[in-house]
Amino acid sequence: MTETKHTPGQLEAGKNGLIRGGPLVELKRGKVKRQLAMVCCLDGGDDEQEANTQRLVAYWNACEGIADPWSFVMTALTLAANVRAGVVRGDGSERDLAVRWAEFVEQQVGIKGGDA
């Protein structure tokens, strides 16, 4: 990962694939957030473009405060694999919670722990 800082703060999804974020910028019409990106979807139409825009904004905002999101995800997957392998132990409720958490991580990332 690069050491270059990204635009701070939460992003907002606008219409037609527009993604805005960062500090407010003063314009004649008032203060607005800068345009950071435009999501294009040549084949999927407006609904797919909107879904892609919302998904990218949700991922960005979910990573707020995580210094290295890739390492965070890989650590979560390693823990999930350890839960599956029985390395993480606990009595009933602790074990059940760990298994449910591992299943959630795997489902969200789309791979089984240890497959990365």
Buried (B, 14 or more C-beta within 10 A) or exposed (E): EEEEEEEEEEBBBBEEBBBBBBEEEEEEEEEEBEEBBEBEBEEEEEEBBBEBBEEBBEEBBEBEEEEEBEEEBBEBBBBBBBBBEEEBEEEEEEBEEBBEBBBEBBEEBEEBBEEE
